[in-house]
Amino acid sequence: MKKDLLYSGKAKSVYRTDDPRELLVEFRDSLTAFDGKKKSSVEKKGFYNAQISAELFRLLEKNGVKTHFIGMASGNEMIVRAVDIIKIELIVRNIAAGSIAKKYPFKEGQPLRPPIVIMDYKSDEYGDPMINEDIALALGLASRAEMDKIRETALKVNDILVGHLGEHGLLLPDFKLEFGRSGGEILLADEISCDTCRFWDKATRKSLDKDVFRFDKGDLVAAYREVARRVVPEIFRG
Ligand code: 5GP
């Protein structure tokens, strides 16, 4: 049962439930980019992101990755285990795109092998700056052992996602993960969706993700629907 609102972010709202160990995450249709400077709302975006995230969490659980995912309460509402979010964003990059191609002499579209793992400090106030282990430790964000664990898990998630999405004609240039602590365990948390990943069509290399919104590349809902059609085809049946 959905109860009071605990927290409302840029694209998701988190509610308490009857069980203090579980939360309800509502995926909303609103979206922002460039530190909230660009804003919009697109019908069904929340539904597609929730369904894609749920399916990818199920896939990861099946492959031995512990996540916060429990189940769905409705089309765009996910029940998750309550965690303390670690304020580090793990970004895994397989192909140069976005900020890395601006800050360093990588060419957009260049393969990055082995994949590059980057840590950002999750902070709106400071604009999510890139950090390293020493900074994370000095800020008290996580221990070395926790950082080893989340890096190793991020690379495992990458292997699983690249293989699975590849079978559905999708490239995964990069994505962002967040982790949380719960009962002595570290769980993969947040979401894995078109808002947090770059998905490119394998044949055309067209963006099927939030870059469509960031850079006005066309019909956002059509792009998100296309990823959902490939990743969770069941939702389009009957
Ligand atoms: P970039 O550093 O190129 O902006 O982002 C790299 C990848 O991580 C992209 O897939 C992007 O969607 C994701 N990412 C990085 N930081 C954030 C963030 O604060 N919010 C969201 N939604 N995605 C992020």
Boltz pocket constraint, residues with backbone or C-beta under 6 A from the ligand:
constraints:
  - pocket:
      binder: B
      contacts: [[A, 89], [A, 91], [A, 97], [A, 98], [A, 99], [A, 100], [A, 128], [A, 174], [A, 175], [A, 176], [A, 194], [A, 195], [A, 196], [A, 197], [A, 198], [A, 210]]
      max_distance: 6.0
